Amino acid sequence: MSRPGVRRAIALAGAAVLAAAGGLLTATPAASAGTVTATCTKTSDWGTGFEGRCTITNETGAAIDGWTLVADLPSGTSVGATWNATKTVSGNRYTFTNAGWNGAVAAGASTSFGFSGTGPGWFTGCTVNGGACDGSGGPGGDTEAPTAPSGLRSTGKSATTVALAWTASTDDVGVTGYDVYNGTGKVQTVTGTQTTVTGLTAETAYTFTVRARDAAGNVSAASNAVSVTTDAGGGQPGPGGDKVIGYFAQWGIYQRNYHVKNIHTSGSAEKLTHINYAFGNVQNGRCTIGDSFADYEKAYTAEQSVDGVADTWDQPLRGNFNQLRKLKKMYPHIKVLFSFGGWTWSGGFGQAAQNPQAFAESCYNLVEDPRWADVFDGIDIDWEYPNACGLTCDNSGPEAFENLMGALRAKFGNGNLVTAAITADASDGGKLEKADYAGAAKYVDWYLPMTYDYFGAWAAQGPTAPHSPLTSYPGIPQQGFNTADTMAKLTSMGVPASKLLIGIGFYGRGWTGVTQSEPGGTATGAAPGTYEAGIEDYKVLKSRCPATGTVAGTAYAKCGGQWWSYDTPSTIDGKMRWASDEGLGGAFFWELSGDTTGGELITAMRNGLG
């Protein structure tokens, strides 16, 4: 097995030979004294792609606080993954802005960022902080700083996070970004007018300000200061919980040919702590069976069965329920919850909420049916969405969800698990504000915020965007549609972080008719999928359309005219470590059949949580 460091060293050595032989690696002229300059080179070039590096040098007599490099690339050439800088793209123009930690460059000092790209072309029209990269022509004559940001305010907080928003600055040329300060230290650089500062300490006072800057490096005066004290929460975040919960979809036994036995043979069972069996139906205000054949009637052969023993015609329980019983016997640590609702079967919750006690009674009687009472350890509710719109619109009122969960807890008692999958819409006025999730939290063992499907080809023309972003990013189509904002909003409402699980999709969302490699491109519709347009399992995408970059902690891929986003073992590892640092209770995923036969994704989840 080749080590990555060795492969990279060989590539760079080869690039040096190419440069000497044919001048394939280009560079801007040497720095001129008295200006901020930049030198950009291809450190490796293999014809159809390259790696590059830009070095910014401060030849002025004073330190600079922030830099922005702008350059054009010809059609057919693009930059993808970027490190040590933030990249934004408008047409063929690329703007690279310092990361939070490398914006300050002392007089005479340098800093660098790197990137990978595709195509044969290279940068033209390079400027840094508004002046030519080679130091000629001065700084472009832009010496006017932006106006100071105004109206800085806190829009939410938790024990470890503070959400901020402000009114945009103006500039004679244009504002390129905002620097967020905690006291005198810069903690973030963003392009929008809101952000969430993470990694804070509980019950601690912080004072924040924001400064705007333009492409020439002019920095505004500070905004008004806002002081915020974080909530109580037991001190520093983490370590988080270690729950790993997977959904098993009953209909997977048909086209997908995925059975309970596959949980065992893939190695997933030893990594799971809980299985949510999806779905039971909700009809006439009651919990009902969703698919009796799959649930408890199907006869399994010895080859299909978890333990290699075939079902008999006269045994009292068959189907998935019996296979789950066998799986639990083999893996006693696994708990199984019966999940009700889901996207298609949530329409009955409105009627159920009119008499929550009767609903809870019906659910208890079904989950604890003597034929399979030993299979289930509790109930999971997947109402999409209380007092809001999903497949249909619900108007049961903001208190309905709390009342329903309270009735379930009263009926199921403390000896059974009661959980709920909930919306992840943290936008202003969004679905998280439509129901009392904080009030209902006292009745649940944990929530499963569905931190996936934020974006997809239901917006047929795009813009392309990762369906499960961990954080916000420049150009995100909708503010509040990312995991960090979802968790920050829920904890700011009063939901304990330990009762929240991060959600992972074992699938990708995709568009077709896309020409742009990076997120934000236009499209003509949904990409083809095995079972449904616009969606495909990870096990298929990993080889059919391999990842070409990452954005906001999620992988994306451009193959032909298709653009997909999905999580890989690497991005899942990053998300699990983030969840642990935030003190979350663990992670869950939809759903088991999307993983590889060897369980690549669930292994990354288990290892990432520790």
C-alpha positions as CSV (number, residue, x, y, z in Angstrom):
1,M,0.0,0.0,0.0
2,S,1.4,3.4,-1.0
3,R,1.4,6.1,1.7
4,P,-0.2,9.4,0.7
5,G,2.9,11.4,1.7
6,V,5.1,9.3,-0.6
7,R,2.7,9.6,-3.5
8,R,2.5,13.4,-3.0
9,A,6.3,13.7,-2.9
10,I,6.7,11.7,-6.1
11,A,4.1,13.9,-7.8
12,L,5.8,17.1,-6.8
13,A,9.2,15.8,-7.9
14,G,7.7,14.9,-11.3
15,A,6.2,18.3,-11.5
16,A,9.6,19.9,-11.0
17,V,11.1,17.9,-13.9
18,L,8.2,19.0,-16.1
19,A,8.8,22.6,-15.2
20,A,12.5,22.4,-16.0
21,A,11.9,20.6,-19.3
22,G,9.0,22.6,-20.7
23,G,8.0,25.5,-18.5
24,L,4.7,23.9,-17.8
25,L,4.5,25.5,-14.3
26,T,3.9,29.2,-14.5
27,A,4.5,31.9,-11.9
28,T,3.9,35.6,-11.6
29,P,6.9,37.9,-11.6
30,A,8.9,38.4,-8.5
31,A,7.6,40.7,-5.7
32,S,8.0,44.4,-5.9
33,A,9.0,46.3,-2.8
34,G,6.4,48.4,-1.1
35,T,3.3,46.4,-2.1
36,V,1.5,43.2,-1.3
37,T,2.2,40.7,-4.0
38,A,1.3,37.1,-4.9
39,T,3.1,34.3,-6.8
40,C,1.0,31.4,-8.1
41,T,2.5,28.2,-9.5
42,K,1.4,24.8,-10.6
43,T,3.1,22.5,-8.2
44,S,2.0,19.4,-10.2
45,D,0.5,19.1,-13.7
46,W,-0.7,15.9,-15.4
47,G,-2.4,17.5,-18.5
48,T,-6.0,17.0,-17.5
49,G,-5.5,18.4,-14.0
50,F,-3.1,20.0,-11.6
51,E,-2.3,21.1,-8.1
52,G,-1.3,24.7,-7.4
53,R,-0.1,27.0,-4.7
54,C,-0.3,30.8,-4.3
55,T,2.1,32.6,-1.9
56,I,1.1,36.1,-0.7
57,T,4.0,38.2,0.4
58,N,3.7,41.5,2.4
59,E,6.4,43.8,1.1
60,T,5.0,46.8,2.8
61,G,6.3,48.3,6.0
62,A,3.4,47.3,8.2
63,A,1.4,44.2,9.0
64,I,-1.8,43.5,7.0
65,D,-4.9,42.0,8.5
66,G,-6.6,40.0,5.7
67,W,-5.9,39.3,2.0
68,T,-8.0,38.5,-1.1
69,L,-6.6,37.1,-4.3
70,V,-8.7,37.3,-7.5
71,A,-7.9,35.7,-10.8
72,D,-9.7,34.4,-14.0
73,L,-9.5,30.9,-15.4
74,P,-10.3,30.1,-19.1
75,S,-13.3,28.0,-20.0
76,G,-12.6,24.4,-19.5
77,T,-10.3,24.9,-16.5
78,S,-11.6,25.1,-12.9
79,V,-10.3,25.0,-9.3
80,G,-11.9,22.4,-7.0
81,A,-10.7,21.6,-3.5
82,T,-8.9,24.5,-1.8
83,W,-7.0,24.5,1.5
84,N,-5.9,27.4,3.8
85,A,-8.3,29.8,2.0
86,T,-12.0,30.3,1.3
87,K,-13.0,30.1,-2.4
88,T,-15.9,31.7,-4.1
89,V,-16.7,31.5,-7.9
90,S,-18.6,33.9,-10.2
91,G,-18.4,32.7,-13.8
92,N,-14.7,32.3,-14.7
93,R,-13.6,34.6,-11.8
94,Y,-12.2,33.0,-8.7
95,T,-11.8,34.8,-5.4
96,F,-9.7,33.4,-2.6
97,T,-9.9,34.9,0.9
98,N,-7.7,34.1,3.9
99,A,-8.8,31.5,6.4
100,G,-9.5,32.8,9.9
101,W,-6.0,32.0,11.1
102,N,-3.7,33.2,8.3
103,G,-5.1,36.7,7.4
104,A,-2.6,38.6,9.5
105,V,0.7,38.8,7.7
106,A,3.6,40.7,9.2
107,A,5.8,43.1,7.2
108,G,8.2,41.1,5.1
109,A,6.3,37.8,5.8
110,S,4.5,35.4,3.5
111,T,1.6,32.9,3.7
112,S,0.3,30.4,1.2
113,F,-2.8,28.5,0.2
114,G,-3.2,25.5,-2.1
115,F,-5.8,24.0,-4.4
116,S,-6.4,21.3,-7.0
117,G,-8.0,21.8,-10.4
118,T,-9.0,20.3,-13.7
119,G,-8.2,21.4,-17.3
120,P,-5.1,22.8,-19.0
121,G,-5.4,26.5,-18.4
122,W,-4.0,28.9,-15.7
123,F,-4.7,32.2,-14.0
124,T,-4.9,35.5,-15.8
125,G,-5.6,39.0,-14.5
126,C,-4.3,38.1,-11.0
127,T,-4.9,40.8,-8.3
128,V,-4.2,40.7,-4.5
129,N,-5.9,43.2,-2.2
130,G,-7.0,45.1,-5.3
131,G,-3.5,45.5,-6.9
132,A,-1.7,43.5,-9.5
133,C,-0.2,40.3,-8.1
134,D,3.2,41.3,-9.5
135,G,3.2,44.6,-7.6
136,S,2.9,46.8,-10.7
137,G,0.3,49.5,-10.9
138,G,-0.1,50.0,-7.2
139,P,-3.2,48.9,-5.3
140,G,-5.6,50.0,-7.9
141,G,-6.3,53.3,-6.3
142,D,-8.9,51.9,-3.9
143,T,-8.1,53.4,-0.5
144,E,-11.7,53.9,0.8
145,A,-12.7,51.5,3.6
146,P,-16.3,50.0,3.8
147,T,-18.7,51.5,6.2
148,A,-18.9,49.7,9.6
149,P,-21.5,46.9,9.9
150,S,-24.5,47.9,11.9
151,G,-27.2,46.3,13.9
152,L,-25.0,43.5,15.3
153,R,-27.2,41.2,17.4
154,S,-27.5,37.7,18.8
155,T,-30.1,35.6,17.2
156,G,-29.7,32.5,19.4
157,K,-27.3,30.8,21.8
158,S,-26.6,27.6,23.6
159,A,-24.0,26.4,26.1
160,T,-21.4,26.3,23.4
161,T,-22.6,28.5,20.5
162,V,-23.7,32.0,19.8
163,A,-25.6,32.9,16.6
164,L,-25.0,36.4,15.2
165,A,-26.5,38.6,12.5
166,W,-25.9,42.2,11.3
167,T,-26.7,44.7,8.6
168,A,-24.5,44.7,5.5
169,S,-21.8,47.3,5.0
170,T,-21.4,49.4,1.8
171,D,-18.3,50.2,-0.2
172,D,-17.4,52.2,-3.2
173,V,-16.1,49.1,-5.0
174,G,-17.6,46.2,-3.0
175,V,-17.4,44.4,0.3
176,T,-15.7,41.0,0.0
177,G,-16.1,39.7,3.5
178,Y,-16.6,40.2,7.3
179,D,-14.3,39.4,10.1
180,V,-16.0,38.4,13.4
181,Y,-14.1,39.2,16.6
182,N,-14.5,37.8,20.1
183,G,-13.0,40.5,22.1
184,T,-9.8,41.5,20.3
185,G,-9.3,38.1,18.6
186,K,-10.6,37.3,15.2
187,V,-12.6,34.0,15.2
188,Q,-14.2,33.8,11.8
189,T,-14.2,35.3,8.3
190,V,-17.5,35.0,6.4
191,T,-19.0,36.5,3.3
192,G,-22.7,36.7,4.5
193,T,-24.3,38.7,7.2
194,Q,-24.9,36.0,9.8
195,T,-22.8,33.2,11.4
196,T,-22.7,30.9,14.4
197,V,-19.6,31.0,16.6
198,T,-19.0,27.5,18.1
199,G,-16.6,26.0,20.6
200,L,-17.6,28.4,23.5
201,T,-17.7,27.7,27.2
202,A,-21.0,27.4,29.1
203,E,-22.1,30.2,31.4
204,T,-19.4,32.6,30.0
205,A,-19.8,36.2,28.9
206,Y,-18.5,37.0,25.4
207,T,-18.3,40.3,23.5
208,F,-18.5,40.3,19.7
209,T,-17.8,42.9,17.0
210,V,-17.7,42.6,13.2
211,R,-15.5,44.5,10.7
212,A,-16.0,44.6,6.9
213,R,-13.3,44.6,4.3
214,D,-13.0,45.1,0.5
215,A,-10.8,43.5,-2.2
216,A,-8.1,46.1,-1.7
217,G,-7.7,45.1,1.9
218,N,-9.4,48.2,3.4
219,V,-11.0,47.3,6.7
220,S,-13.9,49.2,8.2
221,A,-14.4,50.4,11.7
222,A,-15.9,47.9,14.1
223,S,-19.6,47.4,14.4
224,N,-21.5,48.0,17.6
225,A,-20.5,45.4,20.3
226,V,-22.9,42.8,21.5
227,S,-22.4,40.9,24.7
228,V,-23.8,37.4,25.2
229,T,-23.6,35.0,28.0
230,T,-23.8,31.4,27.0
231,D,-26.3,29.0,28.6
232,A,-25.6,26.5,31.3
233,G,-24.6,23.2,30.0
234,G,-22.0,21.5,32.1
235,G,-18.9,23.3,30.9
236,Q,-17.0,22.5,27.7
237,P,-18.7,20.5,25.0
238,G,-18.0,16.8,24.7
239,P,-17.2,14.2,24.8
240,G,-20.5,13.3,23.2
241,G,-22.6,10.1,23.3
242,D,-21.9,7.0,21.3
243,K,-25.3,6.1,20.0
244,V,-25.3,4.8,16.4
245,I,-28.9,4.3,15.2
246,G,-29.8,3.0,11.8
247,Y,-33.2,2.9,10.1
248,F,-34.2,-0.5,8.5
249,A,-36.8,0.1,5.8
250,Q,-39.4,-2.7,5.6
251,W,-39.8,-2.3,1.8
252,G,-36.1,-2.9,1.3
253,I,-36.8,-6.7,1.2
254,Y,-38.4,-6.2,-2.2
255,Q,-36.5,-4.5,-5.0
256,R,-33.4,-3.8,-2.9
257,N,-33.2,-7.4,-1.7
258,Y,-31.9,-6.1,1.7
259,H,-32.9,-8.2,4.6
260,V,-32.2,-8.2,8.4
261,K,-29.5,-10.9,7.7
262,N,-27.5,-8.2,5.8
263,I,-27.2,-6.2,9.0
264,H,-25.3,-9.2,10.4
265,T,-23.2,-10.2,7.3
266,S,-22.1,-6.6,6.6
267,G,-20.7,-6.2,10.1
268,S,-23.1,-3.4,10.8
269,A,-24.8,-5.2,13.8
270,E,-21.8,-5.0,16.0
271,K,-21.5,-1.3,15.4
272,L,-25.2,-0.4,15.9
273,T,-26.7,0.5,19.3
274,H,-30.3,0.8,18.0
275,I,-32.4,0.0,15.0
276,N,-35.5,2.0,14.0
277,Y,-37.9,-0.2,12.1
278,A,-39.6,1.9,9.4
279,F,-42.5,2.4,9.2
280,G,-45.8,1.7,10.9
281,N,-48.7,3.7,9.5
282,V,-50.9,6.3,11.3
283,Q,-54.6,5.9,10.3
284,N,-57.8,7.2,11.8
285,G,-55.9,8.6,14.8
286,R,-54.3,5.2,15.5
287,C,-51.0,3.4,15.1
288,T,-51.4,0.6,12.5
289,I,-49.3,-2.0,10.7
290,G,-47.7,-0.7,7.5
291,D,-47.0,-3.9,5.5
292,S,-48.1,-7.1,7.2
293,F,-46.4,-9.3,4.7
294,A,-42.9,-7.7,5.2
295,D,-43.5,-7.2,8.9
296,Y,-44.6,-10.6,10.1
297,E,-45.9,-12.9,7.3
298,K,-43.1,-13.5,4.9
299,A,-41.5,-17.0,5.3
300,Y,-37.7,-16.9,5.2
301,T,-35.6,-19.7,3.8
302,A,-32.5,-21.0,5.6
303,E,-30.3,-19.0,3.2
304,Q,-32.1,-15.8,3.9
305,S,-32.5,-16.2,7.6
306,V,-30.2,-14.5,10.2
307,D,-29.4,-17.7,11.9
308,G,-29.6,-20.1,8.9
309,V,-32.8,-21.7,10.1
310,A,-35.8,-21.6,7.8
311,D,-39.3,-20.5,8.9
312,T,-42.0,-23.1,9.1
313,W,-45.5,-22.7,7.9
314,D,-47.1,-22.9,11.3
315,Q,-44.8,-20.8,13.4
316,P,-46.5,-17.9,15.1
317,L,-44.2,-15.1,13.9
318,R,-42.3,-14.8,10.6
319,G,-41.2,-11.8,8.5
320,N,-38.9,-9.0,9.5
321,F,-40.1,-9.1,13.1
322,N,-38.9,-12.7,13.6
323,Q,-35.6,-11.9,11.9
324,L,-35.1,-8.9,14.2
325,R,-35.8,-11.2,17.1
326,K,-33.0,-13.6,15.9
327,L,-30.7,-10.6,15.3
328,K,-31.2,-9.4,18.9
329,K,-30.5,-12.9,20.2
330,M,-27.2,-12.8,18.3
331,Y,-26.4,-9.2,19.4
332,P,-28.0,-8.6,22.8
333,H,-26.8,-5.0,23.0
334,I,-29.1,-3.9,20.1
335,K,-32.3,-2.2,21.0
336,V,-35.1,-2.0,18.3
337,L,-37.7,0.8,18.1
338,F,-40.9,0.7,16.0
339,S,-41.0,3.9,14.0
340,F,-44.3,5.4,12.8
341,G,-45.1,7.9,10.1
342,G,-42.4,9.0,7.7
343,W,-42.9,11.2,4.7
344,T,-45.8,9.2,3.2
345,W,-47.6,8.2,6.3
346,S,-47.5,11.4,8.4
347,G,-50.9,12.5,7.2
348,G,-52.6,10.7,10.1
349,F,-50.9,12.6,12.9
350,G,-53.2,15.6,12.8
351,Q,-56.2,13.4,13.7
352,A,-54.1,11.5,16.3
353,A,-53.2,14.8,18.0
354,Q,-56.9,15.5,18.6
355,N,-56.9,12.6,21.1
356,P,-53.3,11.9,22.0
357,Q,-54.2,9.5,24.8
358,A,-56.2,7.3,22.5
359,F,-53.4,7.4,20.0
360,A,-50.8,6.5,22.6
361,E,-53.0,3.6,23.8
362,S,-53.3,2.2,20.2
363,C,-49.5,2.5,19.7
364,Y,-48.7,0.8,23.0
365,N,-51.1,-2.1,22.1
366,L,-49.5,-2.5,18.7
367,V,-45.8,-2.3,19.8
368,E,-46.5,-4.6,22.7
369,D,-48.6,-7.1,20.8
370,P,-47.8,-10.5,22.5
371,R,-46.6,-11.9,19.2
372,W,-43.6,-9.5,19.0
373,A,-43.5,-7.7,22.3
374,D,-39.9,-8.9,22.9
375,V,-38.8,-7.5,19.6
376,F,-39.3,-3.8,20.4
377,D,-37.8,-1.7,23.1
378,G,-39.8,1.5,22.4
379,I,-41.4,3.7,19.8
380,D,-40.1,6.4,17.4
381,I,-42.4,9.1,16.0
382,D,-41.6,10.5,12.5
383,W,-44.1,13.3,12.1
384,E,-43.3,15.3,9.0
385,Y,-44.2,18.0,10.2
386,P,-46.2,19.2,13.2
387,N,-48.1,22.4,12.5
388,A,-46.2,22.8,9.2
389,C,-46.1,21.5,5.7
390,G,-44.5,18.3,4.4
391,L,-46.2,16.0,1.9
392,T,-49.4,17.7,3.1
393,C,-49.9,20.6,5.5
394,D,-50.8,20.2,9.2
395,N,-52.5,22.8,11.3
396,S,-52.9,21.0,14.6
397,G,-51.3,23.9,16.5
398,P,-47.9,24.5,18.1
399,E,-48.8,22.5,21.3
400,A,-49.9,19.4,19.5
401,F,-46.5,17.7,19.2
402,E,-45.8,18.2,22.9
403,N,-49.2,16.8,23.9
404,L,-48.7,13.8,21.6
405,M,-45.2,13.0,23.0
406,G,-46.4,13.5,26.6
407,A,-49.2,11.0,26.1
408,L,-46.8,8.5,24.6
409,R,-44.4,8.8,27.5
410,A,-47.2,8.4,30.0
411,K,-48.4,5.2,28.3
412,F,-45.0,3.6,27.5
413,G,-43.5,4.6,30.9
414,N,-39.9,5.0,31.7
415,G,-39.1,1.4,30.9
416,N,-39.5,1.9,27.2
417,L,-37.7,4.3,24.8
418,V,-39.7,7.2,23.3
419,T,-37.9,9.1,20.6
420,A,-38.8,11.3,17.6
421,A,-37.3,12.2,14.2
422,I,-37.8,16.0,13.7
423,T,-37.3,18.7,11.2
424,A,-33.9,20.3,10.7
425,D,-35.2,23.6,9.2
426,A,-33.4,26.3,11.3
427,S,-34.3,29.2,9.0
428,D,-36.0,32.3,10.3
429,G,-39.7,31.4,10.6
430,G,-39.0,27.8,9.6
431,K,-40.4,24.5,10.7
432,L,-38.5,24.4,14.0
433,E,-40.5,27.4,15.1
434,K,-43.9,25.9,14.3
435,A,-44.0,23.4,17.2
436,D,-42.9,23.3,20.8
437,Y,-39.9,21.0,20.5
438,A,-38.3,22.3,23.7
439,G,-41.5,21.5,25.6
440,A,-41.7,18.0,24.2
441,A,-38.0,17.3,24.8
442,K,-38.7,16.4,28.5
443,Y,-40.8,13.4,27.2
444,V,-38.3,12.0,24.7
445,D,-35.1,10.0,25.3
446,W,-33.6,11.8,22.2
447,Y,-34.4,13.6,19.0
448,L,-33.2,12.7,15.6
449,P,-33.1,16.0,13.6
450,M,-33.1,15.0,9.9
451,T,-29.9,16.9,9.0
452,Y,-30.0,15.8,5.3
453,D,-32.2,16.6,2.3
454,Y,-31.7,20.3,2.9
455,F,-31.2,20.7,-0.9
456,G,-32.0,18.5,-3.8
457,A,-33.3,18.3,-7.4
458,W,-36.9,19.2,-6.4
459,A,-35.3,22.6,-7.3
460,A,-34.9,21.3,-10.8
461,Q,-32.8,24.2,-12.2
462,G,-30.5,24.3,-9.1
463,P,-28.4,25.8,-7.8
464,T,-26.5,22.7,-7.0
465,A,-25.8,22.4,-3.3
466,P,-24.8,19.7,-0.8
467,H,-27.9,18.0,0.6
468,S,-26.3,17.5,4.1
469,P,-24.0,20.5,4.8
470,L,-22.4,20.5,8.2
471,T,-22.0,24.3,8.3
472,S,-23.1,27.3,6.2
473,Y,-20.8,28.3,3.3
474,P,-20.6,31.3,0.9
475,G,-23.4,30.9,-1.6
476,I,-25.6,28.5,0.3
477,P,-29.1,28.7,-1.2
478,Q,-30.9,29.0,2.2
479,Q,-29.6,30.3,5.5
480,G,-30.4,28.0,8.4
481,F,-30.2,24.9,6.2
482,N,-27.2,23.2,7.8
483,T,-26.5,20.9,10.7
484,A,-24.6,23.4,12.9
485,D,-27.4,26.0,12.7
486,T,-30.0,23.3,13.4
487,M,-28.3,22.1,16.5
488,A,-27.6,25.7,17.7
489,K,-31.2,26.6,17.3
490,L,-32.5,23.6,19.1
491,T,-30.1,24.0,22.0
492,S,-30.9,27.7,22.2
493,M,-34.6,26.7,22.5
494,G,-33.6,24.7,25.6
495,V,-33.2,21.2,24.1
496,P,-30.2,19.5,25.8
497,A,-27.3,18.7,23.4
498,S,-27.2,15.2,24.8
499,K,-30.7,14.6,23.5
500,L,-29.7,15.5,19.9
501,L,-28.3,13.1,17.3
502,I,-26.6,14.2,14.1
503,G,-28.2,12.6,11.0
504,I,-26.4,11.1,8.0
505,G,-27.8,10.1,4.7
506,F,-26.4,6.9,3.2
507,Y,-27.3,8.2,-0.2
508,G,-26.7,11.2,-2.5
509,R,-28.8,13.8,-4.1
510,G,-28.1,14.8,-7.7
511,W,-28.9,17.0,-10.7
512,T,-28.3,16.6,-14.4
513,G,-27.5,19.2,-17.1
514,V,-24.8,20.7,-14.9
515,T,-21.6,22.2,-16.4
516,Q,-20.1,23.8,-13.2
517,S,-17.9,21.5,-11.0
518,E,-18.3,23.5,-7.8
519,P,-21.6,24.0,-5.9
520,G,-23.9,26.7,-7.1
521,G,-24.3,25.6,-10.8
522,T,-27.4,25.5,-12.8
523,A,-29.1,22.3,-13.9
524,T,-31.9,21.0,-16.1
525,G,-33.5,18.4,-13.7
526,A,-32.9,15.5,-11.5
527,A,-30.1,13.0,-12.2
528,P,-31.2,9.5,-13.0
529,G,-31.3,7.1,-10.0
530,T,-31.8,3.3,-9.6
531,Y,-35.1,3.6,-7.8
532,E,-36.0,7.3,-8.1
533,A,-34.6,10.3,-10.0
534,G,-32.4,12.6,-8.0
535,I,-31.4,10.1,-5.4
536,E,-28.9,7.2,-5.3
537,D,-27.2,5.0,-2.8
538,Y,-23.7,5.6,-1.6
539,K,-22.7,2.1,-2.6
540,V,-23.5,3.0,-6.2
541,L,-22.2,6.6,-6.3
542,K,-18.8,5.8,-4.8
543,S,-17.7,4.1,-8.0
544,R,-20.2,5.6,-10.5
545,C,-19.5,9.2,-9.7
546,P,-16.5,9.5,-7.3
547,A,-16.2,12.6,-5.1
548,T,-14.2,15.5,-6.7
549,G,-14.4,17.9,-3.8
550,T,-15.9,18.9,-0.5
551,V,-18.0,21.8,0.7
552,A,-19.2,22.5,4.2
553,G,-18.0,19.1,5.4
554,T,-19.9,17.1,2.7
555,A,-18.5,15.6,-0.5
556,Y,-19.6,16.4,-4.0
557,A,-19.0,14.9,-7.4
558,K,-19.1,16.1,-11.0
559,C,-19.3,13.3,-13.6
560,G,-20.3,14.1,-17.1
561,G,-23.3,16.4,-16.9
562,Q,-24.3,15.0,-13.4
563,W,-23.6,16.7,-10.1
564,W,-24.1,14.7,-6.8
565,S,-23.5,15.4,-3.1
566,Y,-23.1,12.7,-0.5
567,D,-21.2,11.7,2.6
568,T,-18.1,9.5,2.4
569,P,-16.2,7.8,5.2
570,S,-13.9,10.8,5.4
571,T,-16.7,13.4,5.7
572,I,-18.6,11.2,8.1
573,D,-15.5,11.0,10.3
574,G,-15.4,14.8,10.4
575,K,-19.1,15.1,11.2
576,M,-18.8,12.5,14.0
577,R,-15.9,14.4,15.6
578,W,-17.8,17.6,15.4
579,A,-20.9,16.0,17.0
580,S,-18.7,14.6,19.8
581,D,-17.1,18.0,20.4
582,E,-20.6,19.6,20.6
583,G,-21.7,17.1,23.2
584,L,-24.4,15.5,21.0
585,G,-25.8,12.2,22.0
586,G,-24.5,10.3,19.0
587,A,-25.6,9.8,15.4
588,F,-28.2,8.1,13.2
589,F,-28.6,7.4,9.5
590,W,-31.1,6.7,6.8
591,E,-30.9,3.9,5.9
592,L,-29.0,0.6,6.2
593,S,-29.3,-0.6,2.5
594,G,-27.4,2.4,1.1
595,D,-24.1,1.3,2.7
596,T,-21.6,-1.0,1.0
597,T,-21.7,-4.8,1.7
598,G,-18.8,-4.3,4.1
599,G,-20.4,-1.4,6.0
600,E,-18.0,1.4,5.1
601,L,-20.2,4.3,6.3
602,I,-21.4,2.8,9.5
603,T,-17.8,1.9,10.3
604,A,-16.8,5.5,9.9
605,M,-19.6,6.6,12.2
606,R,-18.6,4.1,14.9
607,N,-14.9,5.0,14.7
608,G,-15.6,8.7,14.5
609,L,-17.7,8.7,17.7
610,G,-15.0,6.6,19.5
